[in-house]
Amino acid sequence: MKNTVSIVTFIFFSQIGMMNAQKTIPLYQGKAPGSENWNWQEKEMFSETFQTQMVYNVSQPTLTVYEPNKALANGTAVIVCPGGGFHTLSINSEGIDVAKWLNSKGTTAFVLKYRLVKSETDDPVKELFPIFENRKKLDSINAAVVPLAIADGLAAIQYVRDHSNEFNIQKNRIGIIGFSAGGTVALGTVFNSTASNRPDFAAPIYAYTGALKSMVVPADAPPIFIAAASDDQLGLAPNSVKTYSDWLAAGKSAELHIYSKGGHGFGMRKLDLPVESWIERFGDWLELQGLLWPEHPTVLSTHFKTQKAFKQYLKEREDNLHNDWAFLKRYELENKNLSVPKPNENRVVFLGNSIFENWKVIDSAWFAEKKYLDRGISGQTTGQTLVRFKQDVINLKPALVVINGGTNDIAENTGPYVFENTLNNINSMVELAKANNIRVILTSVLPAYDFAWKPGLEPVEKIIQLNNRIKEYASKNKIVYLDYYSPLLDEKKGLKKEFTNDGVHPTLAGYKVMEPLTVKAIEYALKIK
């Protein structure tokens, strides 16, 4: 479970590249200008030659939207142009896979299907392969289509800029990346654009520039990232070097990566070669341009004011995961400096995850007044709280412990959710408390319709099931059960909007609902003989 104090822990615990259902947008209303008489249908096939899925016969250009998790969204957008010699589109390794990687960095991606040369058969790769080495013939065949494909790239940039508010994108953070022929399209948008449809950054990857009629670097040319391999079978590496040199000669920002091995079309393929790291270098470059951090506050940047602070936090969390899995050091100093309870002092410890850790931050006055000890750690599963139960509860000699756990188990923060394991962890904490004469309050898991850091797990019924069993166990063992779930529940069985900003964590208004329930439960539990 994450919060505004440590929202990004989930990066280490989950795959944040999970997408919402993709939306496909026609790039033009009606027939695309310049190809009004094209009437063939777009098709797709698996190429045994290239061992990947290929799209062909594109006559109606489209954009397919891949949106990042809202908690990570940074306001940057990239139009992705797959390659394929203007006859096909390598839709996975040069399209969808790139989009998903961009999503993992908080960037919105639009995979562009631009217009292609019509295939005469259902095997466009077989048609194209014999003429790959005859560059003049290929250029002649493609000549009529290249300007149309570039026009599609420009239309894509214009569309995204015009609809930036709809996608929560900044108008000045719209870039384009293209591979091979898609690199031609990407560069073509730079050379043929106006102020309204010019990309704010560009990344031609092993691009072919021979099909471009003009390569005069514009006075307002955007920064550019270039990557290619020296052993490119089509001999295109010099195209990348020349583009880089042209940018430098024009006094424009450019970065070039040439790998000794990788061939043509490496894209996002797994080759067990250093060339695979090109995408990470692209990420470094985007970060250097300031494109991976939001211009305006989001769930992330509300707490982490700079990307440097964010990265430092990630490093610390990574170190902890390897060296202190249960975060035993989190309260080590506070525990050491804590005095022994005074006679008749009813010390109360709150043990759990971000629900408790946030509470003392959001409503610190209440915790100070009641002198409660908070030992919540954001993101923790019940297995982790069990490991630290002795030092963060037993050794503090409280009269009572309030235990909240289970949300992060269901969110699979430290592995697959196993219902019985979570119950066993909670039961074990209760048994440890009883063995040390510590009274226990077991709380319900708070409602959640979905988890922002790991969407699609459908937690609603899992939370209901776990709460029912916790309540049943509490009743059977004469333990106070504190129901936070019912008063915070909305009609979708999630957390009421007036009590949360992210659907999981309470705001001050939510805690104000929980507060009197907690006080009443603590007073009752301490009176039980």
C-alpha positions as CSV (number, residue, x, y, z in Angstrom):
1,M,0.0,0.0,0.0
2,K,1.4,3.3,-1.0
3,N,0.8,6.9,0.0
4,T,1.9,10.5,-0.6
5,V,4.8,9.8,1.8
6,S,6.2,6.8,-0.1
7,I,4.0,6.4,-3.1
8,V,6.6,4.7,-5.3
9,T,7.6,1.7,-3.3
10,F,5.4,-0.3,-5.6
11,I,7.9,0.1,-8.4
12,F,9.9,-2.7,-6.8
13,F,7.0,-4.8,-5.9
14,S,4.9,-4.9,-9.0
15,Q,4.8,-4.7,-12.8
16,I,3.5,-1.2,-13.4
17,G,3.4,-1.7,-17.1
18,M,-0.1,-3.1,-17.0
19,M,-2.4,-1.2,-19.4
20,N,-6.0,-0.2,-19.5
21,A,-7.9,-1.3,-22.6
22,Q,-6.2,0.4,-25.6
23,K,-8.1,3.0,-27.6
24,T,-7.6,3.1,-31.4
25,I,-8.1,6.5,-33.0
26,P,-8.6,7.1,-36.7
27,L,-6.1,9.8,-37.7
28,Y,-8.4,11.4,-40.3
29,Q,-12.1,12.0,-40.7
30,G,-13.0,10.0,-43.8
31,K,-10.4,9.0,-46.3
32,A,-6.8,10.0,-45.7
33,P,-5.8,13.0,-47.9
34,G,-3.8,11.8,-50.9
35,S,-5.0,8.3,-50.9
36,E,-8.8,8.7,-51.3
37,N,-9.0,5.9,-53.8
38,W,-7.3,3.3,-51.7
39,N,-9.8,0.6,-50.8
40,W,-7.8,-2.3,-49.5
41,Q,-8.1,-3.5,-45.9
42,E,-5.4,-3.5,-43.2
43,K,-4.1,-7.0,-42.4
44,E,-1.8,-8.7,-40.0
45,M,0.4,-11.8,-40.2
46,F,3.2,-13.6,-38.4
47,S,6.4,-13.5,-40.3
48,E,8.5,-16.6,-40.1
49,T,11.4,-14.7,-41.7
50,F,11.5,-12.0,-39.0
51,Q,9.9,-14.1,-36.3
52,T,7.4,-11.4,-35.3
53,Q,4.0,-10.0,-36.0
54,M,3.7,-7.7,-39.0
55,V,0.9,-5.3,-40.0
56,Y,0.5,-4.5,-43.7
57,N,-1.9,-2.9,-46.2
58,V,-2.5,0.2,-44.0
59,S,-4.7,2.6,-45.9
60,Q,-6.5,4.3,-43.0
61,P,-3.8,5.5,-40.5
62,T,-4.6,5.1,-36.8
63,L,-3.1,5.9,-33.4
64,T,-3.4,3.2,-30.6
65,V,-3.2,4.8,-27.2
66,Y,-1.1,3.3,-24.4
67,E,-1.6,5.2,-21.2
68,P,0.6,4.9,-18.1
69,N,-0.6,4.3,-14.5
70,K,-2.0,7.6,-13.4
71,A,0.2,7.6,-10.3
72,L,3.3,7.7,-12.5
73,A,2.0,9.9,-15.4
74,N,4.5,12.7,-16.1
75,G,2.7,14.6,-18.9
76,T,5.1,13.5,-21.7
77,A,3.9,11.7,-24.8
78,V,5.7,9.8,-27.5
79,I,4.4,8.8,-30.9
80,V,5.9,5.4,-31.8
81,C,6.5,4.6,-35.5
82,P,7.4,0.9,-36.2
83,G,9.5,0.1,-39.2
84,G,9.2,-2.3,-42.1
85,G,10.4,-0.8,-45.3
86,F,7.1,1.1,-45.9
87,H,5.6,-2.2,-46.8
88,T,5.0,-3.6,-43.3
89,L,5.0,-2.6,-39.6
90,S,7.0,-4.6,-37.1
91,I,4.2,-3.9,-34.6
92,N,5.5,-5.6,-31.5
93,S,9.3,-5.0,-31.0
94,E,9.2,-1.6,-32.7
95,G,5.7,-0.6,-31.6
96,I,3.7,-2.1,-28.7
97,D,6.8,-3.2,-26.7
98,V,8.2,0.3,-26.9
99,A,4.9,1.8,-25.8
100,K,4.7,-0.4,-22.8
101,W,8.3,0.5,-21.8
102,L,7.4,4.2,-22.1
103,N,4.3,3.5,-19.9
104,S,6.6,2.1,-17.2
105,K,8.4,5.4,-17.2
106,G,5.1,7.3,-16.8
107,T,4.9,8.4,-20.4
108,T,1.9,8.1,-22.7
109,A,2.5,6.3,-25.9
110,F,0.7,6.4,-29.3
111,V,1.6,3.6,-31.7
112,L,1.2,5.0,-35.2
113,K,0.0,2.8,-38.1
114,Y,1.0,5.0,-41.1
115,R,0.2,4.4,-44.8
116,L,2.1,1.6,-46.5
117,V,2.7,0.3,-50.1
118,K,-0.1,-2.1,-51.0
119,S,1.0,-5.8,-50.9
120,E,0.0,-7.9,-53.8
121,T,0.0,-11.1,-51.7
122,D,-0.6,-12.2,-48.1
123,D,3.1,-12.4,-47.5
124,P,4.4,-8.9,-47.7
125,V,7.8,-9.8,-46.2
126,K,8.4,-12.4,-48.9
127,E,7.5,-9.7,-51.5
128,L,9.8,-7.1,-49.9
129,F,12.8,-9.3,-49.0
130,P,14.3,-9.7,-52.6
131,I,14.4,-5.9,-53.2
132,F,15.9,-4.9,-49.8
133,E,19.4,-4.8,-51.3
134,N,18.3,-2.9,-54.4
135,R,18.0,0.5,-52.7
136,K,17.1,2.4,-55.9
137,K,14.3,0.1,-56.8
138,L,12.9,0.1,-53.2
139,D,13.1,3.9,-53.1
140,S,11.3,4.1,-56.5
141,I,8.5,1.7,-55.2
142,N,8.2,3.7,-52.0
143,A,8.4,7.2,-53.5
144,A,4.7,7.9,-53.6
145,V,4.0,6.5,-50.1
146,V,6.9,8.1,-48.1
147,P,5.3,11.7,-48.2
148,L,2.0,10.2,-47.1
149,A,3.6,8.3,-44.2
150,I,5.4,11.5,-43.1
151,A,2.1,13.4,-43.4
152,D,0.6,10.8,-41.1
153,G,3.4,11.4,-38.6
154,L,2.7,15.1,-38.7
155,A,-1.1,14.5,-38.3
156,A,-0.4,12.3,-35.3
157,I,1.6,15.0,-33.6
158,Q,-1.1,17.6,-34.4
159,Y,-3.8,15.2,-33.0
160,V,-2.0,14.5,-29.8
161,R,-1.3,18.2,-29.3
162,D,-4.9,19.2,-30.0
163,H,-6.2,16.6,-27.6
164,S,-3.5,17.0,-24.9
165,N,-5.9,17.8,-22.2
166,E,-7.9,14.7,-22.9
167,F,-4.8,12.6,-22.3
168,N,-3.3,14.7,-19.5
169,I,-0.3,15.6,-21.7
170,Q,1.7,18.8,-21.8
171,K,1.6,20.4,-25.3
172,N,5.3,21.1,-25.2
173,R,6.3,17.5,-24.3
174,I,5.2,15.6,-27.4
175,G,7.9,13.6,-29.1
176,I,8.3,10.9,-31.8
177,I,10.4,7.8,-32.1
178,G,10.7,5.7,-35.2
179,F,12.6,2.6,-36.3
180,S,14.1,2.1,-39.8
181,A,11.3,3.3,-42.1
182,G,9.6,4.6,-39.0
183,G,12.8,6.5,-38.4
184,T,12.3,8.1,-41.8
185,V,8.9,9.2,-40.7
186,A,10.2,10.5,-37.4
187,L,12.9,12.6,-39.1
188,G,10.5,13.6,-41.8
189,T,8.2,15.2,-39.2
190,V,11.1,17.4,-38.1
191,F,12.1,18.5,-41.6
192,N,8.6,19.1,-42.8
193,S,6.7,20.5,-39.8
194,T,5.3,23.8,-38.8
195,A,5.2,25.2,-35.3
196,S,1.9,23.5,-34.5
197,N,3.0,20.0,-35.6
198,R,6.7,19.9,-34.9
199,P,7.8,17.3,-32.4
200,D,9.4,18.6,-29.2
201,F,12.0,15.8,-29.4
202,A,12.8,13.0,-31.8
203,A,14.5,9.6,-31.7
204,P,15.3,8.1,-35.1
205,I,16.5,4.5,-34.4
206,Y,18.6,2.9,-37.3
207,A,16.7,5.3,-39.5
208,Y,16.9,5.4,-43.3
209,T,17.4,8.9,-44.6
210,G,17.8,8.2,-48.3
211,A,14.1,8.5,-48.9
212,L,14.0,12.1,-47.5
213,K,13.9,14.9,-50.1
214,S,15.2,17.5,-47.7
215,M,17.4,17.2,-44.7
216,V,18.1,20.8,-43.8
217,V,18.1,21.0,-40.0
218,P,15.4,23.6,-39.0
219,A,16.4,26.6,-37.0
220,D,14.1,25.4,-34.3
221,A,15.0,21.7,-34.6
222,P,14.3,19.7,-31.4
223,P,16.8,17.7,-29.4
224,I,17.4,14.3,-31.0
225,F,18.4,10.8,-29.8
226,I,20.0,8.4,-32.3
227,A,20.9,4.7,-32.0
228,A,22.1,2.2,-34.6
229,A,24.4,-0.8,-34.9
230,S,27.6,-0.9,-37.0
231,D,26.8,-4.3,-38.4
232,D,23.4,-3.1,-39.8
233,Q,22.8,-5.5,-42.7
234,L,21.2,-2.7,-44.7
235,G,24.3,-0.5,-44.2
236,L,22.3,2.3,-42.5
237,A,24.6,3.1,-39.6
238,P,26.2,6.0,-41.7
239,N,22.8,7.5,-42.0
240,S,22.6,7.9,-38.2
241,V,26.2,9.3,-38.0
242,K,25.4,11.9,-40.7
243,T,22.2,12.9,-38.9
244,Y,24.1,13.4,-35.7
245,S,26.8,15.4,-37.5
246,D,24.1,17.6,-39.2
247,W,22.5,18.4,-35.8
248,L,25.9,19.3,-34.3
249,A,26.8,21.5,-37.3
250,A,23.5,23.3,-36.8
251,G,24.3,23.9,-33.1
252,K,21.5,21.6,-32.0
253,S,21.3,19.1,-29.2
254,A,22.0,15.5,-30.2
255,E,23.1,12.2,-28.7
256,L,24.4,9.2,-30.7
257,H,24.8,5.6,-29.7
258,I,26.5,3.2,-32.2
259,Y,26.8,-0.4,-31.1
260,S,29.2,-2.8,-32.7
261,K,26.7,-5.6,-32.9
262,G,22.9,-5.7,-33.1
263,G,22.2,-5.7,-36.8
264,H,19.2,-4.0,-38.4
265,G,15.8,-4.1,-36.6
266,F,17.0,-4.8,-33.0
267,G,14.2,-2.8,-31.5
268,M,13.1,-4.4,-28.2
269,R,14.3,-7.9,-29.2
270,K,16.3,-9.9,-26.7
271,L,19.6,-10.5,-28.3
272,D,21.9,-11.0,-25.3
273,L,24.0,-8.1,-26.6
274,P,24.9,-4.7,-25.2
275,V,22.6,-3.2,-27.9
276,E,19.6,-4.2,-25.7
277,S,20.6,-1.4,-23.4
278,W,19.7,1.3,-26.0
279,I,16.2,1.7,-24.6
280,E,17.7,2.4,-21.1
281,R,20.0,5.0,-22.6
282,F,17.0,6.5,-24.3
283,G,15.4,6.7,-20.8
284,D,18.5,8.4,-19.5
285,W,18.3,10.9,-22.3
286,L,14.6,11.6,-21.7
287,E,15.4,12.1,-18.0
288,L,18.3,14.5,-18.9
289,Q,15.8,16.5,-21.0
290,G,13.5,16.7,-18.0
291,L,10.8,14.7,-19.7
292,L,10.3,11.9,-17.1
293,W,9.3,14.2,-14.3
294,P,6.0,16.1,-14.3
295,E,5.9,19.8,-14.8
296,H,2.9,20.0,-12.5
297,P,2.2,18.1,-9.2
298,T,1.0,14.5,-9.4
299,V,0.8,11.7,-6.8
300,L,4.5,11.3,-7.2
301,S,5.7,14.8,-7.3
302,T,3.5,16.0,-4.5
303,H,6.0,14.5,-2.2
304,F,9.1,14.2,-4.3
305,K,9.7,17.8,-5.4
306,T,12.6,16.8,-7.7
307,Q,13.5,13.8,-9.7
308,K,16.8,13.6,-7.8
309,A,14.9,13.2,-4.6
310,F,12.7,10.6,-6.2
311,K,15.7,8.6,-7.5
312,Q,17.4,8.8,-4.1
313,Y,14.2,7.4,-2.5
314,L,14.2,4.5,-5.1
315,K,17.8,3.7,-4.2
316,E,17.1,3.6,-0.5
317,R,14.1,1.3,-1.0
318,E,16.1,-1.0,-3.3
319,D,18.9,-1.2,-0.7
320,N,16.3,-2.0,2.0
321,L,14.8,-4.7,0.0
322,H,18.1,-6.5,-0.4
323,N,19.5,-5.8,3.1
324,D,16.5,-5.3,5.4
325,W,13.5,-7.0,3.8
326,A,11.2,-6.4,6.8
327,F,12.6,-2.8,7.4
328,L,13.7,-3.7,10.9
329,K,15.8,-0.5,11.0
330,R,12.9,1.8,10.3
331,Y,12.0,2.3,13.9
332,E,15.2,1.0,15.5
333,L,16.4,4.4,16.8
334,E,12.9,5.4,18.1
335,N,12.6,2.1,19.9
336,K,16.0,2.5,21.5
337,N,15.2,6.0,22.8
338,L,11.8,4.9,24.1
339,S,11.5,4.7,27.9
340,V,9.8,1.8,29.7
341,P,6.0,2.4,30.3
342,K,5.2,4.1,33.6
343,P,3.1,2.2,36.1
344,N,-0.6,2.1,35.0
345,E,0.4,3.6,31.6
346,N,-1.7,2.0,28.9
347,R,0.7,2.2,26.0
348,V,-0.9,1.6,22.6
349,V,1.0,0.6,19.5
350,F,-0.4,0.8,16.0
351,L,1.2,-1.8,13.8
352,G,0.6,-2.0,10.1
353,N,1.2,-0.4,6.7
354,S,0.6,3.1,5.2
355,I,-2.9,3.4,6.7
356,F,-1.3,3.8,10.1
357,E,2.0,5.4,8.9
358,N,0.0,8.2,7.1
359,W,-2.3,8.8,10.0
360,K,0.4,10.3,12.3
361,V,1.5,12.5,9.4
362,I,-1.9,13.7,8.3
363,D,-3.3,14.1,11.8
364,S,-0.2,14.3,14.0
365,A,-2.0,16.3,16.7
366,W,-4.3,13.4,17.5
367,F,-1.4,11.0,17.8
368,A,0.5,13.4,20.0
369,E,-2.5,14.0,22.2
370,K,-3.2,10.3,22.7
371,K,0.5,9.4,22.9
372,Y,0.0,6.5,20.6
373,L,3.0,4.8,19.1
374,D,2.8,4.4,15.4
375,R,4.8,1.5,13.8
376,G,3.2,1.5,10.4
377,I,5.4,1.1,7.3
378,S,4.1,1.9,3.9
379,G,3.9,-1.0,1.5
380,Q,4.3,-3.7,4.1
381,T,2.6,-7.1,3.9
382,T,1.6,-9.1,6.9
383,G,4.6,-11.3,6.5
384,Q,6.9,-8.3,7.0
385,T,5.0,-7.0,10.0
386,L,5.1,-10.4,11.6
387,V,8.9,-10.5,11.2
388,R,9.3,-7.2,13.1
389,F,6.6,-7.9,15.7
390,K,9.0,-8.6,18.5
391,Q,11.1,-5.4,18.2
392,D,8.3,-3.0,17.1
393,V,5.6,-4.3,19.5
394,I,6.7,-6.8,22.2
395,N,9.9,-5.0,23.2
396,L,7.9,-1.8,23.7
397,K,5.8,-3.4,26.4
398,P,2.5,-2.0,25.3
399,A,-0.8,-2.8,27.0
400,L,-2.5,-3.0,23.6
401,V,-1.6,-3.4,19.9
402,V,-3.9,-2.4,17.0
403,I,-3.1,-4.5,14.0
404,N,-4.0,-3.5,10.4
405,G,-2.8,-5.6,7.5
406,G,-3.8,-7.4,4.4
407,T,-4.1,-4.7,1.7
408,N,-0.6,-5.1,0.4
409,D,-0.9,-8.9,0.6
410,I,-3.9,-8.7,-1.8
411,A,-1.9,-6.2,-3.9
412,E,0.9,-8.8,-4.2
413,N,3.6,-6.4,-3.0
414,T,5.9,-9.2,-2.0
415,G,4.6,-12.1,-4.1
416,P,1.3,-13.8,-5.0
417,Y,-1.6,-13.4,-2.6
418,V,-2.3,-16.6,-0.7
419,F,-5.4,-16.1,1.5
420,E,-4.4,-18.7,4.1
421,N,-0.9,-17.3,4.5
422,T,-2.2,-13.8,5.3
423,L,-4.6,-15.2,7.9
424,N,-1.8,-17.3,9.4
425,N,0.4,-14.2,9.7
426,I,-2.3,-12.3,11.5
427,N,-3.1,-15.2,13.7
428,S,0.6,-15.5,14.6
429,M,0.8,-11.9,15.6
430,V,-2.2,-12.3,17.9
431,E,-0.6,-15.4,19.5
432,L,2.7,-13.5,20.1
433,A,0.7,-10.7,21.7
434,K,-1.3,-12.9,23.9
435,A,1.9,-14.8,25.0
436,N,3.3,-11.4,26.2
437,N,0.1,-10.2,27.9
438,I,-0.6,-7.6,25.2
439,R,-4.2,-7.0,24.3
440,V,-5.2,-6.9,20.6
441,I,-7.5,-5.1,18.3
442,L,-7.8,-6.5,14.8
443,T,-9.0,-4.0,12.2
444,S,-10.6,-4.7,8.9
445,V,-8.9,-4.0,5.6
446,L,-10.2,-0.8,4.2
447,P,-12.3,-1.0,1.0
448,A,-10.5,-0.6,-2.3
449,Y,-12.0,-1.0,-5.8
450,D,-8.5,-1.1,-7.4
451,F,-4.9,-0.4,-6.6
452,A,-3.4,2.5,-8.5
453,W,0.1,1.0,-8.4
454,K,-1.1,-2.4,-9.6
455,P,-4.4,-2.2,-11.5
456,G,-6.5,-5.1,-12.5
457,L,-6.2,-7.4,-9.5
458,E,-9.9,-7.0,-8.7
459,P,-9.4,-6.8,-4.9
460,V,-13.1,-6.1,-3.9
461,E,-14.1,-9.7,-3.2
462,K,-10.7,-10.6,-1.8
463,I,-11.0,-7.8,0.8
464,I,-14.6,-8.9,1.8
465,Q,-13.4,-12.5,2.2
466,L,-10.4,-11.5,4.3
467,N,-12.4,-9.2,6.5
468,N,-15.0,-11.9,7.1
469,R,-12.4,-14.3,8.3
470,I,-10.6,-11.7,10.4
471,K,-13.9,-10.9,12.1
472,E,-14.7,-14.5,12.6
473,Y,-11.3,-15.2,14.1
474,A,-11.6,-12.2,16.4
475,S,-15.0,-13.3,17.6
476,K,-13.8,-16.9,18.2
477,N,-10.8,-15.7,20.2
478,K,-12.6,-12.9,22.1
479,I,-10.6,-10.1,20.4
480,V,-12.0,-6.7,19.6
481,Y,-12.7,-6.3,15.9
482,L,-12.5,-2.7,14.6
483,D,-14.6,-2.2,11.4
484,Y,-13.1,0.5,9.2
485,Y,-14.6,-1.1,6.1
486,S,-18.3,-0.4,6.5
487,P,-18.3,3.4,7.2
488,L,-15.9,4.1,4.4
489,L,-17.6,2.0,1.7
490,D,-19.1,3.4,-1.5
491,E,-21.6,1.8,-3.9
492,K,-18.9,0.1,-5.9
493,K,-17.4,-1.5,-2.8
494,G,-14.5,0.9,-3.0
495,L,-13.4,3.8,-0.7
496,K,-15.7,6.8,-0.8
497,K,-14.4,9.6,-3.0
498,E,-14.9,12.1,-0.2
499,F,-12.5,10.2,2.0
500,T,-9.6,9.5,-0.4
501,N,-7.5,10.9,-3.3
502,D,-6.3,7.7,-4.7
503,G,-9.0,5.1,-3.9
504,V,-6.9,3.4,-1.2
505,H,-5.6,5.8,1.4
506,P,-7.8,8.0,3.6
507,T,-7.5,11.7,3.6
508,L,-7.9,13.7,6.8
509,A,-11.7,13.4,6.3
510,G,-11.4,9.7,6.2
511,Y,-9.3,9.5,9.3
512,K,-11.8,11.7,11.1
513,V,-14.4,9.0,10.5
514,M,-11.9,6.3,11.7
515,E,-10.8,8.3,14.8
516,P,-13.9,7.9,17.1
517,L,-14.3,4.3,16.1
518,T,-10.7,3.7,17.1
519,V,-11.0,5.5,20.4
520,K,-14.1,3.6,21.3
521,A,-12.4,0.3,20.4
522,I,-9.3,1.1,22.4
523,E,-11.3,2.1,25.5
524,Y,-13.3,-1.0,25.3
525,A,-10.3,-3.3,24.7
526,L,-8.5,-1.9,27.7
527,K,-11.5,-2.4,30.0
528,I,-11.9,-6.1,29.1
529,K,-10.8,-8.4,32.0
